[in-house]
Amino acid sequence: SPSLPEYFVVPSSLADQDLKLYSYSFIGRRMPLWSWNHPNGSALVRMANIKDVLQQRRIDQRICNAITRSHPLRSDVYKSDLDKCLPNIQEIQAAHVKLKQLCVNEPFEETEEKWLSSLENTHWLEYIR
């Protein structure tokens, strides 16, 4: 994938031929990336959606097993679909535009009474939290 770095960490139990084969299953060929590691053994792995729903469970299980085998404490993988619980980039950009308009374009004296509710309506604080 042209959007991935040249070098990245993968579980040692995942063979190169498996990586090449699995890469075609991910949207944009964006293979799972081991992004962060905590001293307690926790790891953050980013992964694009798998295109083929029928293959999703098999590929997902294979990658999760490889991560578990590579984990120092052999901890189970906890997965979270961030697309469902985080705003997309367009929502964040729209919130930023609303915040800028609130802070720069409108005279504070005219909006003082409703400023906090206007700030809340931008969703900016919610998104950066």
Backbone bond lengths (Angstrom), bond angles and torsions (degrees), N, CA, C in turn:
res aa  C-N    CA-C-N  psi(-1)  N-CA   C-N-CA  omega(-1)  CA-C   N-CA-C  phi
1 S - - - 1.443 - - 1.526 109.58 -
2 P 1.317 118.87 131.93 1.460 120.62 179.68 1.530 113.08 -68.89
3 S 1.334 117.54 -15.63 1.460 119.26 -178.39 1.533 112.81 -92.26
4 L 1.314 117.91 -3.36 1.464 121.33 177.72 1.526 109.63 -93.03
5 P 1.348 116.13 154.89 1.466 118.38 176.54 1.531 110.83 -68.06
6 E 1.325 115.83 161.88 1.463 119.97 -178.94 1.532 111.13 -63.43
7 Y 1.331 116.56 -38.57 1.465 121.50 179.79 1.521 109.17 -124.45
8 F 1.321 116.37 139.51 1.460 120.42 175.56 1.521 109.37 -154.83
9 V 1.328 114.90 160.59 1.461 122.15 -175.93 1.521 109.57 -83.58
10 V 1.333 114.92 134.54 1.464 120.89 173.78 1.528 107.97 -133.25
11 P 1.321 117.48 154.01 1.462 119.20 176.95 1.532 110.78 -60.09
12 S 1.323 116.50 137.55 1.461 120.95 -176.12 1.525 113.07 -64.38
13 S 1.325 117.79 -23.15 1.463 120.37 -179.33 1.529 112.70 -80.76
14 L 1.304 117.18 -1.19 1.461 121.53 178.29 1.529 108.24 -98.45
15 A 1.316 117.11 113.12 1.466 122.25 -176.76 1.524 110.75 -71.49
16 D 1.348 115.70 152.98 1.463 121.09 179.35 1.522 111.91 -55.97
17 Q 1.344 116.87 -42.50 1.476 118.84 -179.48 1.525 111.11 -65.21
18 D 1.343 117.41 -32.57 1.473 120.05 175.44 1.521 110.47 -65.82
19 L 1.339 116.20 -43.15 1.461 120.14 178.84 1.522 111.12 -58.89
20 K 1.312 116.51 -46.26 1.474 120.11 -179.95 1.522 110.57 -63.52
21 L 1.321 116.29 -43.32 1.461 120.41 -179.91 1.522 111.20 -64.77
22 Y 1.333 117.29 -46.63 1.460 121.56 -178.46 1.520 112.57 -68.57
23 S 1.319 117.55 -29.82 1.468 119.79 -176.11 1.529 111.80 -57.97
24 Y 1.311 117.85 -31.76 1.466 120.93 -179.59 1.531 111.54 -70.46
25 S 1.317 117.17 -17.39 1.462 121.14 -178.61 1.515 113.34 -83.16
26 F 1.331 117.32 -17.38 1.460 121.40 -176.43 1.524 110.98 -94.28
27 I 1.311 116.11 143.32 1.459 121.34 177.36 1.524 108.24 -58.61
28 G 1.309 116.54 127.45 1.460 122.05 -179.22 1.518 113.16 67.91
29 R 1.343 117.24 16.02 1.477 123.37 -176.86 1.522 111.46 53.80
30 R 1.329 116.56 30.15 1.474 122.01 -178.52 1.521 109.80 -85.74
31 M 1.311 114.66 89.76 1.462 122.75 178.89 1.523 110.81 -60.24
32 P 1.328 117.67 159.04 1.462 120.73 175.20 1.530 110.63 -60.47
33 L 1.315 116.41 135.01 1.466 122.02 179.20 1.518 109.75 -116.47
34 W 1.316 115.63 127.27 1.459 121.15 174.41 1.516 105.24 -77.65
35 S 1.341 117.52 103.06 1.460 122.55 -169.10 1.520 114.59 -93.23
36 W 1.327 117.11 -27.97 1.459 119.62 -172.33 1.517 108.73 -156.92
37 N 1.316 116.33 146.37 1.452 121.64 178.83 1.522 109.29 -133.65
38 H 1.321 117.32 135.96 1.462 123.15 178.46 1.525 108.56 -102.69
39 P 1.340 118.26 148.62 1.470 120.04 178.85 1.533 114.20 -56.09
40 N 1.334 118.28 -24.35 1.466 119.85 179.23 1.525 112.31 -79.70
41 G 1.326 116.62 -0.01 1.460 120.94 178.25 1.510 114.20 101.50
42 S 1.326 117.98 -7.79 1.460 120.24 178.63 1.521 110.02 -68.44
43 A 1.306 115.47 146.50 1.459 120.14 179.83 1.518 109.54 -136.22
44 L 1.323 115.23 147.99 1.452 122.10 175.07 1.520 107.12 -110.53
45 V 1.320 115.66 121.40 1.462 121.83 -179.49 1.516 107.61 -120.59
46 R 1.327 116.17 123.71 1.469 121.13 177.09 1.518 108.09 -94.46
47 M 1.340 115.06 140.31 1.451 118.45 -176.44 1.519 109.77 -148.46
48 A 1.310 116.89 133.42 1.465 121.50 175.74 1.528 109.01 -75.29
49 N 1.310 116.11 165.63 1.461 120.57 176.99 1.518 110.51 -67.09
50 I 1.323 114.92 151.43 1.462 121.10 175.99 1.528 107.38 -90.59
51 K 1.341 115.84 131.24 1.467 121.07 -174.31 1.532 112.65 -65.92
52 D 1.317 116.63 -49.79 1.462 121.98 -174.61 1.523 110.01 -86.00
53 V 1.316 116.66 108.48 1.463 121.50 -177.04 1.530 110.75 -61.00
54 L 1.330 117.56 -34.39 1.463 120.84 -179.57 1.531 111.64 -67.13
55 Q 1.317 117.12 -32.64 1.466 121.57 179.93 1.524 112.34 -89.75
56 Q 1.311 116.83 -11.44 1.465 120.98 -172.43 1.521 112.44 -56.71
57 R 1.314 118.17 -48.82 1.472 120.98 -177.17 1.530 111.22 -62.16
58 R 1.339 118.23 -43.83 1.465 121.70 -178.25 1.527 111.27 -65.00
59 I 1.326 116.84 -47.76 1.463 121.15 -178.88 1.524 110.16 -66.93
60 D 1.309 116.48 -44.29 1.462 121.47 179.84 1.538 110.15 -59.76
61 Q 1.317 116.68 -44.66 1.467 121.21 -179.91 1.527 111.01 -64.67
62 R 1.314 117.17 -41.61 1.479 121.11 -179.98 1.530 110.26 -62.55
63 I 1.313 117.35 -44.01 1.461 120.99 -178.62 1.531 110.41 -70.03
64 C 1.320 117.25 -41.83 1.470 120.12 178.57 1.528 111.03 -63.90
65 N 1.325 117.60 -39.56 1.466 120.45 176.41 1.521 111.18 -62.39
66 A 1.326 116.96 -40.66 1.468 120.74 178.91 1.526 110.91 -64.46
67 I 1.326 116.26 -39.80 1.472 120.48 178.30 1.527 109.68 -65.43
68 T 1.325 117.11 -44.57 1.468 121.17 179.49 1.528 110.56 -60.56
69 R 1.327 117.76 -44.44 1.474 120.54 179.33 1.524 111.97 -64.36
70 S 1.329 117.03 -27.89 1.467 120.72 -179.73 1.519 112.84 -88.04
71 H 1.315 117.19 -11.29 1.461 122.35 -177.90 1.531 109.26 -74.17
72 P 1.337 118.18 131.19 1.466 120.43 -178.10 1.529 114.07 -56.97
73 L 1.325 117.33 -32.15 1.465 120.96 -178.36 1.525 112.14 -102.22
74 R 1.338 116.52 4.70 1.464 122.70 -177.37 1.530 111.94 54.26
75 S 1.329 115.34 35.76 1.463 120.75 -179.21 1.525 110.65 -73.32
76 D 1.332 114.67 150.17 1.459 120.04 176.92 1.518 110.19 -68.17
77 V 1.311 115.39 154.37 1.453 122.21 178.57 1.524 108.85 -83.74
78 Y 1.326 115.87 131.31 1.455 121.90 172.92 1.520 106.54 -105.21
79 K 1.324 116.91 124.96 1.458 120.72 -177.72 1.517 110.19 -110.61
80 S 1.319 114.95 143.66 1.451 121.09 177.20 1.521 108.13 -139.41
81 D 1.305 116.53 128.08 1.460 121.42 178.78 1.522 107.70 -86.58
82 L 1.321 115.91 99.34 1.460 120.79 -175.66 1.521 112.67 -70.38
83 D 1.326 117.70 -20.54 1.461 119.74 176.92 1.522 111.22 -61.91
84 K 1.333 116.65 -27.80 1.465 120.64 -177.67 1.520 112.62 -87.34
85 C 1.333 118.08 -21.93 1.463 118.99 -174.23 1.525 113.87 -118.37
86 L 1.318 118.73 -1.17 1.461 121.40 178.47 1.524 109.96 -123.11
87 P 1.330 117.13 150.95 1.466 119.14 177.71 1.527 110.45 -71.12
88 N 1.324 116.31 153.75 1.463 118.90 175.86 1.531 109.14 -83.68
89 I 1.305 116.31 173.07 1.465 120.94 -174.77 1.529 111.92 -63.12
90 Q 1.332 117.99 -34.06 1.460 120.79 179.50 1.533 110.90 -66.25
91 E 1.335 116.93 -39.03 1.465 120.29 178.53 1.530 110.90 -66.46
92 I 1.327 116.46 -38.98 1.470 120.52 178.57 1.528 110.14 -66.07
93 Q 1.326 116.96 -43.32 1.462 120.45 178.94 1.525 111.10 -63.53
94 A 1.326 117.31 -41.69 1.468 120.70 178.90 1.522 110.45 -63.81
95 A 1.320 117.32 -40.60 1.469 120.83 178.48 1.525 110.26 -64.20
96 H 1.310 117.69 -38.34 1.470 121.57 179.39 1.529 110.86 -66.21
97 V 1.305 116.03 -41.47 1.470 120.16 177.53 1.523 110.36 -61.71
98 K 1.335 116.84 -44.72 1.470 120.52 178.37 1.526 110.85 -62.26
99 L 1.319 117.41 -40.49 1.465 121.25 178.63 1.527 110.66 -63.35
100 K 1.330 116.84 -44.73 1.468 120.10 178.21 1.524 111.00 -61.20
101 Q 1.313 116.68 -42.84 1.459 119.89 178.85 1.526 110.58 -62.08
102 L 1.301 116.25 -40.53 1.455 120.78 -179.52 1.528 111.30 -66.13
103 C 1.319 115.90 -40.08 1.472 120.16 -174.22 1.527 113.97 -86.88
104 V 1.315 117.36 -26.59 1.460 119.97 -172.35 1.520 113.13 -111.57
105 N 1.301 117.05 -45.72 1.454 120.40 -168.74 1.519 114.77 -85.07
106 E 1.329 117.86 -28.19 1.461 119.47 -175.31 1.523 110.13 -100.13
107 P 1.333 117.21 131.81 1.467 119.38 176.15 1.527 110.34 -62.37
108 F 1.316 115.67 129.98 1.460 120.88 -175.51 1.524 112.23 -61.53
109 E 1.326 116.52 -36.10 1.459 119.97 -177.73 1.525 111.50 -60.36
110 E 1.343 116.29 -33.72 1.459 120.54 -177.73 1.526 112.28 -80.66
111 T 1.313 117.06 -21.04 1.466 120.13 -174.83 1.524 113.23 -116.25
112 E 1.338 117.37 6.22 1.461 121.33 -173.91 1.526 112.97 -55.61
113 E 1.326 117.60 -42.28 1.464 121.19 -176.02 1.528 112.25 -65.68
114 K 1.297 117.22 -34.06 1.467 119.63 -177.59 1.530 112.43 -112.04
115 W 1.328 117.48 15.82 1.465 120.74 -174.73 1.524 112.50 -62.85
116 L 1.321 118.33 -45.77 1.465 120.04 -178.60 1.526 111.76 -64.84
117 S 1.314 117.39 -40.10 1.471 118.62 177.56 1.528 110.33 -69.08
118 S 1.328 116.83 -34.90 1.469 119.60 175.88 1.521 110.71 -65.53
119 L 1.334 116.42 -39.53 1.471 120.63 176.43 1.524 110.09 -61.78
120 E 1.317 116.66 -44.53 1.467 120.53 179.15 1.531 111.14 -62.14
121 N 1.328 116.96 -38.37 1.470 121.07 -179.13 1.522 113.53 -67.90
122 T 1.332 117.75 -17.21 1.467 118.97 176.56 1.524 110.86 -73.18
123 H 1.326 118.57 -24.26 1.475 125.79 -176.57 1.534 112.25 70.63
124 W 1.318 118.18 4.15 1.453 121.68 -176.56 1.530 111.86 -60.20
125 L 1.320 117.05 -47.37 1.456 120.12 -178.31 1.529 111.71 -64.68
126 E 1.298 115.76 -36.59 1.477 121.22 176.89 1.533 110.37 -62.58
127 Y 1.336 116.06 -44.12 1.461 120.55 -177.24 1.526 112.77 -70.32
128 I 1.317 117.28 -38.98 1.466 117.95 -178.37 1.532 111.59 -79.07
129 R 1.319 117.26 -18.84 1.462 120.74 175.74 1.508 109.37 -61.97
